[in-house]
Amino acid sequence: MPIPITDVPTTQLVGLSMVQLDRQGTSPAPSNAKTCIIGQKTSAGSATANTLVQVTSAERAKALFGVGSQLAIMCQTYLRNDPQGNLYAGVLADNGTTKATSTIEVTAAATGGGALKLRLFGYRVSVGVDAGDSAATIGAAIRDAANAIVDLPVVATLSTATVTFTAKNAGVCGNTGRLELNPDEGDVTPAGVAMTITQASGGSTDPALTSLITAMASSDVRWWGVGLTDDTSMDALDAEALDRWSATRALRNHIWSCYVASVSDLTTWSGSRNSPHQTTFGILAPPNPSWEIAAAIAGAEIKRIRAHPATPHTGAKLVNRLGEAMPGPVIASRFSPTENNTLGIAGVATLTVDTYGQLQLGPCVTHYKTDGSAVADTTLRWTNTLAQLLYVIDDLESSTRQYAEGKILVDDASVVEPGTPVVDETLMRAHLVGRYGVLVRQAIADDLTGFIRDLLVQRNVSDANRLDILYPLDVTNQTNVVAVLLRTYLQRPE
């Protein structure tokens, strides 16, 4: 059989050079996977709840979801950490009417002038104070300085000398993020001024994810950053991710979130979680809301994954929605290395703080701890491993489709006329070995020799039109620990 040129019939008599373009291609295209940030809008946003919308800029996020809303801030923060991200938003309606509140009560007037240094939900505010300013005057200045930052997730009001910060979104999302006095070394309160700070609380009831997940069912959004960590939401996300990873649905994803709690509460919470498709970072008393941190984490990790899926993420710096260093908790609230290790083993990823006070990624682990038989297993512990699996699956699906589509499946080693579009077990095996060699050279996979030895390609015994493949992938690893035995001598022995 001749080369299959279908556009030029054998009866064609004119046209010395007639070129048919083979649109099948020869190699997979680079991935520009979509990211989905899931959070709540406010009534000021024009977007419709339970829909997926594209977000191309911070200004568009504000218009779609409302200035200072959870979802707008998450999208702004994501884009600061991954400016090239292909960003979409999963829109949740504001939930109920119960909003979190926090307060600053100014309890003493100023006897000297200066600048009152505050950090409100992660953002620095400097309030000018003059000698003789009353508590009410100072409170009014704090209120005005807070409301001047229109993107804050709260609205400030004043009653006598007490400033109340009310979350713009209802629900549990308003309970994280802190009010801090003199957050940085060297900050000094003006003489005479005193205040009592009450941290955010009172927000209740998370929105349900069910309708949004249903609306997104056919959407190929690969990376998800989520502002919810309650058990109901986590269970819904686990179920959706497991189904997306099925061979028939093939819309695989990975999910990032952040949970604010103590070590003991985090390990208890993670005890019932075992999905390799979710990565949740644990932290105690961060200045920024947990969901803003989750968006920053997703952006930082996805940016690295896009550059190379096997590159370790530890040490990646996080920035806030303004592009400024995202501050870490005060020293007293930071987890120790031992506590971070405990959390990692429990399936909780961790954050560390550099010498300049900026949050950065620690060990990036998934919830996965045990296999299907409840036996301890580390195969899918690392977020990198899931990223590598996604890369390999994309390559395998794309390259195999391009190689085998439109070809006749024949018995192994069949003798056919040159140019006949056929594939058999040996030819498919050679194709897979060639592609695996590319993955090895890209440092995505290891051990080509072992792959060749263990690869199985065989005709399905029940369906003559099907090839079955056992694909023994050995992924490359990350340099997470370098252990050194240091032996000291006063005089090296002969």
C-alpha positions in Angstrom: 0.0 0.0 0.0 1.4 3.5 -0.9 1.9 6.4 1.5 -1.7 7.4 2.5 -2.1 10.8 0.7 -5.9 11.1 0.9 -6.4 14.6 -0.6 -4.9 13.8 -4.0 -6.8 11.1 -5.9 -5.0 8.8 -8.3 -7.1 10.2 -11.1 -5.5 13.7 -10.7 -3.7 14.7 -13.9 -2.6 18.3 -13.2 -0.7 19.9 -10.4 3.0 19.1 -10.5 3.4 19.8 -6.7 0.4 19.1 -4.5 1.1 19.2 -0.8 -1.2 17.7 1.8 -0.6 19.0 5.3 -0.6 16.2 7.9 -2.3 17.9 10.9 -1.6 15.0 13.2 1.7 16.7 14.4 4.9 15.1 15.5 5.2 16.2 19.2 3.0 17.2 22.1 2.4 21.0 22.4 3.6 22.7 25.6 1.0 22.8 28.3 -0.8 26.0 29.3 -2.9 24.4 32.0 -5.7 26.4 33.5 -5.6 27.5 37.2 -8.9 27.9 39.1 -9.1 30.0 42.3 -12.3 29.2 44.3 -13.7 31.7 46.7 -16.6 34.0 47.7 -17.7 37.2 45.9 -19.6 40.1 47.4 -22.8 41.6 46.1 -20.8 44.4 44.4 -19.2 41.9 42.0 -20.8 41.4 38.6 -20.0 37.7 38.2 -22.7 35.0 38.6 -22.3 32.6 41.4 -21.5 28.9 40.6 -19.8 29.8 37.4 -16.3 29.6 36.1 -14.9 32.9 34.6 -11.6 33.9 33.2 -9.6 36.5 35.1 -7.0 38.4 33.1 -6.0 41.2 35.5 -6.4 42.4 39.1 -8.8 45.1 37.9 -11.0 42.6 36.3 -11.1 40.5 39.5 -12.3 43.5 41.5 -15.0 44.2 39.0 -16.2 40.6 38.8 -16.1 39.7 42.5 -16.2 43.0 44.4 -13.3 45.1 45.8 -11.8 43.5 48.9 -13.8 40.3 48.5 -12.2 36.9 49.3 -12.2 35.9 45.6 -10.9 39.2 44.3 -8.0 39.3 46.8 -7.1 35.6 46.1 -7.0 36.3 42.3 -4.9 39.4 42.8 -2.5 37.5 45.0 -2.3 34.6 42.7 -1.3 36.8 39.7 1.4 38.5 41.8 3.0 35.1 42.4 2.3 33.7 38.9 2.0 36.6 36.5 1.9 34.3 33.5 -0.8 32.0 34.9 -3.8 31.0 32.8 -6.2 32.1 35.5 -9.9 31.3 36.0 -12.1 31.8 39.1 -14.8 29.5 40.5 -17.3 31.9 41.9 -19.1 31.3 45.2 -21.9 33.5 46.4 -21.4 35.3 49.7 -22.6 32.9 52.4 -25.4 34.0 54.8 -25.2 37.1 56.9 -22.9 36.2 59.8 -19.7 38.2 59.3 -16.5 38.0 61.4 -15.5 41.1 63.4 -12.3 42.2 65.2 -11.6 45.4 67.2 -9.0 47.8 68.3 -10.0 49.7 71.4 -7.9 52.8 72.1 -7.7 53.0 75.9 -5.4 56.0 76.6 -4.7 59.3 75.0 -1.4 60.4 73.5 1.1 62.3 75.7 3.6 62.5 72.9 3.6 62.5 69.1 4.8 60.0 66.6 3.6 57.3 64.2 1.4 54.4 65.4 2.5 51.3 63.5 -0.1 48.7 62.7 -0.5 45.7 60.5 -4.0 45.0 59.4 -4.6 41.6 57.8 -1.1 41.6 56.5 -0.8 45.2 55.3 1.2 47.9 57.1 -0.6 51.1 58.2 1.1 54.1 59.8 -1.2 56.4 61.7 0.1 59.9 62.7 -0.5 60.8 66.3 0.0 64.2 67.9 0.6 64.9 71.6 -2.8 65.4 73.3 -4.8 63.4 70.8 -7.7 61.7 72.6 -8.5 58.0 72.4 -11.4 58.8 70.2 -9.3 60.9 67.8 -6.7 58.2 67.5 -9.5 55.6 66.9 -10.9 57.8 64.1 -7.5 58.1 62.5 -7.1 54.3 62.6 -10.6 53.9 61.0 -9.8 56.3 58.3 -6.3 54.8 57.5 -7.9 51.3 57.3 -10.7 52.4 55.0 -8.2 54.2 52.7 -6.9 50.7 51.8 -9.9 49.8 49.7 -8.6 46.2 49.0 -8.7 45.2 52.7 -11.1 42.4 53.3 -12.8 44.4 56.1 -14.7 47.7 56.6 -13.7 49.8 59.6 -16.3 51.7 61.8 -15.9 53.7 65.0 -17.9 53.8 68.2 -16.3 56.2 70.8 -12.7 55.0 70.8 -13.3 51.4 69.5 -12.6 50.6 65.9 -14.6 47.6 64.7 -13.4 45.7 61.6 -16.2 43.8 59.9 -15.4 41.3 57.2 -16.7 42.1 53.7 -17.6 38.5 53.2 -19.8 36.5 55.5 -18.8 33.1 56.7 -15.8 31.4 58.2 -13.4 33.1 55.8 -13.4 36.2 57.9 -12.0 34.5 60.9 -8.4 34.5 59.7 -5.9 37.3 59.3 -4.7 39.4 62.3 -4.6 42.9 63.7 -1.0 43.6 65.0 0.6 46.5 66.8 4.3 47.3 66.2 4.7 44.3 63.9 8.4 45.0 63.0 11.5 45.4 65.0 12.0 49.0 66.0 8.4 50.0 65.9 7.4 52.1 69.0 4.0 53.2 70.2 3.7 56.9 70.7 3.9 58.0 74.4 0.8 57.5 76.4 -1.2 55.5 73.8 -2.6 52.2 74.8 -5.0 49.8 73.2 -6.7 46.5 73.4 -6.8 44.3 70.3 -9.4 41.5 69.8 -8.7 39.2 66.9 -11.3 38.2 64.2 -14.0 35.8 65.1 -17.7 35.1 64.8 -17.9 34.4 61.1 -19.8 31.1 60.6 -21.0 28.7 58.0 -19.0 28.0 54.8 -20.7 28.0 51.4 -21.4 24.7 49.8 -19.2 23.7 46.9 -21.6 21.2 45.3 -23.2 23.5 42.8 -19.9 25.0 41.7 -18.3 21.6 41.3 -21.2 20.4 39.2 -20.9 23.6 37.0 -17.2 22.9 36.5 -17.6 19.2 35.8 -16.5 19.4 32.1 -13.9 22.2 32.6 -10.3 21.2 32.1 -9.0 23.3 35.0 -5.9 21.5 36.3 -4.7 23.6 39.2 -7.1 24.6 42.0 -6.5 27.1 44.8 -9.3 26.9 47.4 -10.2 29.2 50.3 -12.2 26.5 52.2 -10.8 23.8 54.5 -13.8 22.5 56.4 -14.4 18.8 56.3 -17.5 19.0 54.1 -15.6 21.0 51.5 -12.5 18.8 51.7 -14.6 15.7 51.3 -16.3 17.2 48.2 -12.9 18.2 46.7 -11.5 14.7 47.4 -14.4 13.0 45.7 -14.2 15.3 42.7 -10.4 15.0 42.3 -10.6 11.2 42.6 -13.2 11.1 39.8 -11.2 13.5 37.6 -8.2 11.2 37.8 -10.2 8.3 36.4 -9.1 7.1 33.0 -12.5 7.7 31.4 -13.0 11.2 32.7 -9.3 12.3 32.4 -9.6 15.8 33.7 -6.9 15.4 36.3 -6.3 18.2 38.8 -4.4 19.1 42.0 -5.7 21.3 44.8 -4.0 23.7 47.2 -5.3 25.2 50.5 -4.1 26.7 53.8 -5.3 25.8 57.3 -4.7 28.0 60.4 -4.4 25.9 63.6 -2.0 24.5 66.2 0.1 21.5 65.5 -2.1 19.2 67.5 -5.3 20.5 65.8 -3.6 20.2 62.3 -2.5 16.6 62.9 -6.0 15.7 64.2 -7.6 17.4 61.2 -5.3 15.5 58.7 -6.0 12.2 60.4 -9.0 11.6 58.2 -7.5 13.0 55.0 -5.5 10.7 52.7 -5.8 12.2 49.2 -2.7 12.5 47.0 -4.6 15.2 45.0 -4.7 17.8 47.7 -1.9 19.8 49.4 -2.8 21.8 52.5 -0.3 24.0 54.2 -0.6 24.4 58.0 0.3 27.6 59.9 -0.4 29.3 63.2 -1.5 33.0 63.5 -0.4 34.4 60.1 -0.9 38.1 59.5 -2.7 37.5 56.2 -5.9 35.5 55.9 -5.4 31.8 55.2 -7.1 31.9 51.9 -4.8 34.7 50.6 -1.9 32.6 51.6 -3.4 29.6 49.8 -3.6 31.7 46.6 0.0 32.8 47.0 1.1 29.2 47.5 -0.8 28.0 44.5 0.8 30.7 42.3 4.4 30.0 43.6 4.1 26.2 43.1 2.4 26.4 39.7 5.0 28.8 38.4 7.7 26.3 39.4 5.8 23.3 38.0 5.4 25.0 34.7 9.2 25.6 34.5 9.9 22.0 35.4 7.6 19.6 37.4 10.4 17.9 39.3 12.1 21.1 40.6 11.7 21.3 44.5 9.4 24.0 45.7 10.9 24.5 49.1 12.2 28.0 49.7 9.9 29.7 47.1 9.0 33.2 48.5 5.4 34.3 48.8 4.2 37.8 48.0 0.9 39.5 48.7 -1.6 41.1 46.3 0.6 44.2 46.1 3.7 42.3 45.2 5.2 42.9 48.6 6.8 40.2 50.8 4.1 38.3 52.5 4.9 38.5 56.3 5.2 35.4 58.5 3.8 34.9 62.0 5.6 36.5 64.9 8.5 34.4 66.3 6.4 33.0 69.2 3.8 31.6 66.7 6.2 29.9 64.3 6.4 26.2 64.2 9.8 24.6 65.1 11.6 22.4 62.7 10.5 19.4 64.8 6.9 20.5 64.6 7.2 21.0 60.8 8.6 17.5 60.4 5.7 16.1 62.5 3.2 17.9 60.3 4.9 16.7 57.1 4.7 13.1 58.2 1.0 13.7 59.1 0.3 14.9 55.5 0.3 18.6 56.2 2.7 20.9 54.1 4.5 23.6 56.0 5.7 27.2 55.6 8.8 28.8 57.0 10.0 32.4 57.5 13.3 33.7 56.1 15.6 36.0 58.0 13.7 39.0 56.6 10.4 37.8 57.9 9.0 36.7 54.5 6.9 33.6 54.2 8.3 30.8 52.1 7.4 27.3 51.2 8.6 24.4 53.3 8.2 20.7 52.5 5.4 20.4 50.0 3.6 17.2 50.8 0.1 15.9 49.9 -2.4 14.4 52.3 -1.4 10.9 51.2 -0.1 8.6 53.9 -1.4 5.1 53.4 -2.2 2.9 50.4 -5.6 1.3 49.6 -4.8 -1.4 52.3 -4.1 1.2 54.9 -0.4 0.4 54.9 2.0 3.3 55.3 3.2 4.4 51.9 5.2 7.4 50.7 4.9 6.9 46.9 2.6 9.9 46.4 3.7 11.9 49.4 5.3 14.8 47.5 3.4 17.4 45.5 6.2 17.2 42.9 5.4 13.5 42.2 1.9 14.4 41.3 3.1 17.1 39.0 5.5 14.7 37.3 2.7 12.2 36.9 0.5 14.8 35.2 3.4 15.7 32.9 4.0 12.1 31.9 0.3 11.3 31.5 0.0 14.3 29.2 3.0 13.2 27.2 1.8 9.6 27.0 -1.7 10.5 25.9 -0.7 13.1 23.4 2.3 11.2 21.8 0.5 7.8 21.8 -2.6 9.3 20.2 -0.4 11.0 17.5 1.5 7.8 16.9 -1.4 5.3 16.8 -4.4 7.2 15.6 -5.6 6.0 12.2 -3.4 2.9 12.2 -4.3 -0.7 11.7 -3.7 -3.0 14.6 -2.0 -6.2 13.3 -0.4 -9.3 14.8 3.1 -8.8 16.2 5.8 -8.9 13.5 3.3 -9.1 10.7 4.8 -8.6 7.2 3.0 -5.8 5.4 3.7 -3.7 2.4 5.9 -0.6 3.0 4.0 2.5 3.9 1.0 0.6 5.3 -0.3 2.5 8.4 0.0 -0.3 11.0 1.0 -0.8 14.6 1.7 -3.9 16.6 3.0 -4.8 20.0 6.7 -4.4 19.0 6.2 -1.1 17.2 4.2 0.4 20.1 6.8 -0.8 22.5 9.5 0.9 20.5 7.5 4.1 20.5 7.1 4.1 24.2 10.7 3.4 24.8 11.7 6.3 22.6 9.3 8.7 24.5 10.6 7.5 27.8 14.1 8.2 26.7 13.0 11.8 26.1 11.5 12.0 29.7 14.8 10.7 31.1 16.8 13.4 29.2 14.3 16.0 30.6 15.0 14.7 34.1 11.3 13.8 34.6 11.9 10.1 34.7 14.8 7.8 35.7 16.1 4.3 34.8 15.6 3.7 31.1 17.1 0.3 31.4 14.6 -0.7 34.0 11.8 0.7 32.0 12.8 -1.4 28.9 13.0 -4.5 31.1 9.6 -4.0 32.8 7.5 -2.5 30.0 4.7 -4.8 28.9 2.7 -4.3 25.7 0.2 -6.9 24.7 -3.1 -7.5 22.8 -6.1 -7.6 25.0 -7.5 -11.1 25.2 -11.2 -10.0 25.0 -11.0 -7.0 22.6 -8.9 -7.6 19.4 -9.0 -3.8 18.7 -7.1 -2.9 21.9 -3.6 -2.8 23.2 -2.9 -3.1 26.9 0.3 -1.5 28.4 2.0 -1.8 31.7 4.0 1.4 32.0 6.6 1.2 34.8 7.4 4.9 35.5 10.3 5.7 37.8 10.1 9.5 38.5 13.2 11.6 39.4 13.4 12.8 43.0 14.0 16.1 44.8 17.0 17.0 46.9 15.2 17.6 50.1 17.8 16.5 52.7 21.6 16.5 52.6 23.0 14.6 55.6 26.6 15.1 56.5 28.7 13.3 59.1 31.3 15.8 60.2 34.3 14.3 61.9 36.7 16.7 63.7 40.4 16.2 64.4 42.9 18.3 66.3 45.6 16.4 64.4 44.6 14.1 61.6 46.0 10.6 62.3 48.6 9.1 60.0 
